[in-house]
Amino acid sequence: MSYHSTRGQAPALAFDDVLLAGLARDGGLYLPSQWPHFSKEELASFAGLSYPELAVRVMLPFLDGTIAEDDFARMVAETYAGFGHAAVAPLKQLGRNDWLLELFHGPTLAFKDYALQLLGRLFDHVLAKKGRRVTIVGATSGDTGSAAIEACRDRAAVDIIILHPKGRTSEVQRRQMTTVMSSNVRNIALEGTFDDCQDMVKAMFNDEPFRDRLNLSAVNSINWARIMAQIVYYFAAGTALGAPHRPISFAVPTGNFGNVYAAFAARRMGLPVNQLVVGSNTNDILTRFFDSGRMSKGEVVPTLSPSMDIQVSSNFERYLFDLFCEDGARLRDFMERFRRDGAFEVGETMQTSIASLFQGYRLDDEGTKRVIRQVYEETGELLDPHSAIGVAAGRARRRDRATPMVALATAHAAKFPDAVEAATGVRPALPERLADLYDRPERYDVLPNDLEAVKDYVRQVAGVNA
C-alpha cells in the first residue's frame, strides 16, 4: 500500500515516510491508495479482543510491512497500558439506546491521546531506523498540543514546537502544555485565532527549503497516522454494540474534522455506520455546509468549547477527495477557490449524497450549559462543553431510534471546570496525577501573528540558520 496526496501532484510514499512528512509537498493530505476492508466474519471476531489487540488488527494493513508486526504490537501495548481505564475507551449508557464513548482516559484527558501517544512511539522507531532527527511544528485549539507534548517530551530525535491562540484555550489546556519543562519542548502563544496558528503551520510546510532544512514534521490531524489510530475506537464501540449484525451511528463534536473523518474511514473499511452527526458550536461552518452544500468562512468566535473554535477544517479536504472520486485536479480548484473567495458550494446531486450520511447540528454557549445541566440531572454524569455538544447533536438529529447512537466524550470535564461549574454548580476535580497543575511554573513565548517572526523562532529552537 502506498499513500497519495489529495491534490495529486506529490510523489506517492510508504507509511513510514508519510508519518514523517505530515503534509504532502503539493499542499495536500495523504490518504491510502486503497482501503483495507473487513468482512462480516472478521468484524464479528473483533468483539472479544482487548483494545490493544483490536488496534493492531485494524491498523496493521496500513503499515504494509514498513514496521514489523511484533514491533508495532509492542508499541501499541505500551501506548494503552498507561490509560486510566481497563477498557481504554469504555462505553457508558445514557439512555435506552444512547451511549457515551469515553475518550478521556489518556494522560492528558482528551481524545487526542489515543493517537498521539502511539505517534510518539512511531516517531522514535522510524527516526532511529532512518538515523534522522525532526522538528515537529503543530497548531492546537486546546487538546492536540498537550497530547502531542506529552507524547514527544524527552524524545532524543525530536524537537516539538506548539502554537496555540493566546487567551483562547482553557487554563487547564494551556497549563498542560506550558508546564512541561523538557528541553525539547517549546510553546508559542500566538496573538491570533486557531485558524491563524493552523495557517502558520501550513505556510511553513509549504516553504520547501525551510521545511527541508529544518526536517519539519507534523502531529496535527493532517498527519495520516493520527487518523489511522482514531479509526480504532469506532470499531471498538461498533463491535461492542452488535456490529456487524446491526448498524451504529455516531455523534461527534467537531472542529478540524479529523475525528469524524476517522468514523467515515471506519465505514469505508466495513463498519456498518448508519449516520454521522457533526456537532458545532457558534463557529458552525460545517453545520451550515451540511444544511446547504455551501462552505463559507466567517469570523472565529470564542466559545465555551474552544477546541471547536475553527472556521477552516483541514481534514474536510480528505472527505472532499472521496466525494470528487479522487480527482486531485478538481479538488485543487475547489481549495484554491476557497482560499481566494472564502467560499465554495457543491451541486444538488452531491449535496443529496452527503446528506444520506452526514447531518450537522449547532449549539451556542447557553444551549451547551443547558445540556451539561440536563445530563447531570438525568444521569449524574459531568460532561465537558465539547462532549455536551456531541450528546445534543445525536439526540437532535438521529434518524433511527432503533440504531444505537454513540456520542463521543472527547475531553474530561475537569479540563473546563468553569463552564461545568456554571452549568451544574459542581466543580469537577482533576485526577490526582494532575492535582498540582495550577501550582506548576509555566514557560511559553508570546509572538505576533507574523509568519517571519514564527519562522525565526523555529529556526532558533532547531539551532538552524535557514
C-alpha positions, 0 to 999 in steps of 0.5 A: 500500500502506498499513500497519495496526496489529495491534490495529486501532484506529490510523489506517492510514499510508504507509511513510514515516510508519510508519518514523517512528512505530515503534509504532502509537498503539493499542499495536500493530505495523504490518504491510502491508495486503497482501503483495507476492508473487513468482512462480516466474519472478521468484524464479528471476531473483533468483539472479544479482543482487548483494545490493544489487540483490536488496534493492531488488527485494524491498523496493521494493513496500513503499515504494509510491512514498513514496521514489523508486526511484533514491533508495532504490537509492542508499541501499541501495548505500551501506548494503552497500558498507561490509560486510566481505564481497563477498557481504554475507551469504555462505553457508558449508557445514557439512555435506552439506546444512547451511549457515551464513548469515553475518550478521556482516559489518556494522560492528558484527558482528551481524545487526542491521546489515543493517537498521539501517544502511539505517534510518539512511539512511531516517531522514535522507531522510524527516526532511529531506523532512518538515523534522522532527527525532526522538528515537529511544528503543530497548531492546537485549539486546546487538546492536540498540543498537550497530547502531542507534548506529552507524547514527544517530551524527552524524545532524543530525535525530536524537537516539538514546537506548539502554537496555540491562540493566546487567551483562547484555550482553557487554563487547564489546556494551556497549563498542560502544555506550558508546564512541561519543562523538557528541553525539547519542548517549546510553546508559542502563544500566538496573538491570533485565532486557531485558524491563524496558528493552523495557517502558520503551520501550513505556510511553513510546510509549504516553504520547501527549503525551510521545511527541508532544512529544518526536517519539519514534521507534523502531529496535527490531524493532517498527519495520516497516522493520527487518523489511522489510530482514531479509526480504532475506537469506532470499531471498538464501540461498533463491535461492542454494540452488535456490529456487524449484525446491526448498524451504529451511528455516531455523534461527534463534536467537531472542529478540524474534522479529523475525528469524524473523518476517522468514523467515515474511514471506519465505514469505508473499511466495513463498519456498518455506520448508519449516520454521522452527526457533526456537532458545532458550536457558534463557529458552525461552518460545517453545520451550515455546509451540511444544511446547504452544500455551501462552505463559507468562512466567517469570523472565529468566535470564542466559545465555551468549547474552544477546541471547536473554535475553527472556521477552516477544517483541514481534514474536510479536504480528505472527505472532499477527495472521496466525494470528487472520486479522487480527482486531485485536479478538481479538488485543487480548484475547489481549495484554491477557490476557497482560499481566494473567495472564502467560499465554495458550494457543491451541486444538488446531486452531491449535496443529496449524497452527503446528506444520506450520511452526514447531518450537522447540528449547532449549539451556542454557549447557553444551549451547551450549559443547558445540556451539561445541566440536563445530563447531570440531572438525568444521569449524574454524569459531568460532561465537558462543553465539547462532549455536551455538544456531541450528546445534543447533536445525536439526540437532535438529529438521529434518524433511527431510534432503533440504531444505537447512537454513540456520542463521543466524550472527547475531553474530561470535564475537569479540563473546563471546570468553569463552564461545568461549574456554571452549568451544574454548580459542581466543580469537577476535580482533576485526577490526582496525577494532575492535582498540582497543575495550577501550582506548576511554573509555566514557560511559553513565548508570546509572538505576533501573528507574523509568519517571519517572526514564527519562522525565526523562532523555529529556526532558533529552537532547531539551532538552524540558520535557514 
